[in-house]
C-alpha cells in the first residue's frame, strides 16, 4: 500500500475526518486530501506527529512491519 492509502486507513480507523487530521497537524484539509490521493507526500517533519496522532510507528505508517 502507498503512504497515502496508509494515512487514509489510519485516519478512518481513528474515526477522523480529513479536516480533523488537518487541524491536529496544522495543515490544510486540502493537503491531507492530496496526501491520501498520492498527489504529494507530507513534509518529512510531519511524520512523527502524523504517526503519534494515529498511535502507530512511522514504520507502520509506511507499511513496514518491524
LOTI-471584 format. One record per residue: residue number from 1; residue in one letter; y, x, z of N, C-alpha, C in turn. Coordinates in steps of 0.2 Angstrom, whole numbers, m for minus. Example, Ala and Ser with C-alpha at 12.3 -4.5 7.8 and 13.67 -1.06 7.14 Angstrom:
! LOTI-471584
(node 1; 'A'; (m28; 66; 39); (m22; 62; 39); (m16; 66; 39)) (node 2; 'S'; (m11; 64; 35); (m5; 68; 36); (0; 64; 39)) 
END
This chain:
! LOTI-471584
(node 1; 'X'; (m6; 4; 0); (0; 0; 0); (6; 4; 0)) (node 2; 'X'; (12; 2; m3); (18; 5; m3); (22; 5; 4)) (node 3; 'X'; (26; 9; 5); (31; 9; 11); (34; 2; 11)) (node 4; 'X'; (36; m1; 6); (40; m7; 6); (35; m13; 8)) (node 5; 'X'; (29; m13; 5); (24; m18; 7); (22; m17; 15)) (node 6; 'X'; (22; m11; 17); (20; m10; 24); (26; m12; 29)) (node 7; 'X'; (32; m11; 26); (38; m14; 30); (38; m22; 30)) (node 8; 'X'; (36; m25; 25); (36; m32; 25); (31; m35; 29)) (node 9; 'X'; (25; m31; 29); (19; m34; 33); (21; m33; 40)) (node 10; 'X'; (23; m27; 42); (25; m26; 49); (31; m31; 51)) (node 11; 'X'; (35; m32; 47); (41; m37; 49); (38; m44; 50)) (node 12; 'X'; (34; m46; 45); (31; m53; 46); (26; m53; 52)) (node 13; 'X'; (23; m48; 54); (19; m48; 60); (23; m49; 66)) (node 14; 'X'; (29; m47; 66); (33; m47; 72); (38; m54; 71)) (node 15; 'X'; (36; m58; 66); (40; m64; 65); (47; m63; 65)) (node 16; 'X'; (49; m58; 61); (56; m56; 60); (58; m58; 53)) (node 17; 'X'; (64; m60; 52); (67; m61; 46); (70; m55; 43)) (node 18; 'X'; (72; m54; 37); (75; m48; 34); (82; m47; 38)) (node 19; 'X'; (85; m53; 39); (92; m52; 42); (91; m49; 49)) (node 20; 'X'; (86; m52; 53); (85; m49; 60); (83; m42; 60)) (node 21; 'X'; (79; m40; 55); (77; m32; 55); (84; m28; 53)) (node 22; 'X'; (87; m31; 48); (93; m28; 46); (98; m27; 52)) (node 23; 'X'; (99; m32; 56); (103; m31; 62); (101; m26; 67)) (node 24; 'X'; (94; m26; 68); (91; m21; 73); (93; m14; 70)) (node 25; 'X'; (93; m13; 64); (94; m6; 61); (101; m5; 59)) (node 26; 'X'; (105; m10; 60); (112; m9; 57); (113; m7; 50)) (node 27; 'X'; (109; m11; 46); (109; m11; 39); (110; m18; 36)) (node 28; 'X'; (111; m18; 30); (112; m25; 27); (106; m28; 25)) (node 29; 'X'; (105; m35; 25); (99; m38; 23); (97; m36; 16)) (node 30; 'X'; (102; m35; 12); (100; m33; 5); (97; m26; 5)) (node 31; 'X'; (98; m22; 10); (95; m15; 10); (87; m17; 12)) (node 32; 'X'; (86; m21; 17); (79; m22; 18); (75; m25; 13)) (node 33; 'X'; (79; m30; 9); (76; m33; 3); (74; m28; m2)) (node 34; 'X'; (78; m23; m3); (77; m18; m8); (71; m13; m6)) (node 35; 'X'; (71; m12; 1); (65; m8; 3); (59; m12; 2)) (node 36; 'X'; (58; m18; 3); (52; m22; 3); (50; m23; m5)) (node 37; 'X'; (55; m23; m9); (53; m23; m16); (52; m17; m20)) (node 38; 'X'; (53; m11; m16); (52; m4; m18); (57; m3; m23)) (node 39; 'X'; (63; m6; m23); (69; m4; m27); (72; 3; m24)) (node 40; 'X'; (71; 4; m18); (73; 10; m15); (70; 11; m8)) (node 41; 'X'; (71; 16; m5); (67; 18; 2); (73; 18; 7)) (node 42; 'X'; (71; 17; 13); (75; 18; 19); (77; 25; 20)) (node 43; 'X'; (83; 26; 22); (85; 33; 24); (80; 36; 29)) (node 44; 'X'; (79; 43; 28); (74; 46; 32); (76; 45; 40)) (node 45; 'X'; (83; 45; 41); (85; 45; 48); (83; 38; 51)) (node 46; 'X'; (82; 33; 47); (80; 26; 50); (73; 25; 51)) (node 47; 'X'; (68; 30; 49); (61; 29; 50); (59; 29; 57)) (node 48; 'X'; (62; 33; 62); (59; 32; 69); (61; 25; 72)) (node 49; 'X'; (68; 23; 70); (70; 16; 73); (66; 11; 70)) (node 50; 'X'; (64; 12; 63); (60; 7; 60); (53; 6; 63)) (node 51; 'X'; (50; 12; 64); (43; 12; 67); (44; 9; 74)) (node 52; 'X'; (49; 11; 78); (50; 8; 85); (51; 1; 85)) (node 53; 'X'; (55; m2; 80); (56; m9; 80); (49; m13; 79)) (node 54; 'X'; (45; m10; 76); (38; m13; 74); (33; m11; 80)) (node 55; 'X'; (34; m6; 84); (30; m4; 89); (24; 0; 86)) (node 56; 'X'; (25; 3; 80); (20; 7; 77); (22; 14; 76)) (node 57; 'X'; (18; 18; 74); (19; 25; 72); (22; 26; 65)) (node 58; 'X'; (26; 31; 64); (28; 32; 57); (22; 33; 52)) (node 59; 'X'; (17; 36; 54); (11; 37; 50); (9; 30; 48)) (node 60; 'X'; (8; 25; 53); (6; 19; 51); (11; 15; 46)) (node 61; 'X'; (17; 16; 47); (22; 14; 43); (21; 16; 35)) (node 62; 'X'; (19; 22; 35); (17; 25; 28); (10; 23; 26)) (node 63; 'X'; (6; 19; 30); (0; 18; 28); (m6; 23; 29)) (node 64; 'X'; (m4; 28; 34); (m9; 33; 35); (m12; 31; 42)) (node 65; 'X'; (m18; 32; 43); (m21; 31; 49); (m23; 38; 52)) (node 66; 'X'; (m21; 39; 59); (m22; 45; 62); (m29; 46; 64)) 
END
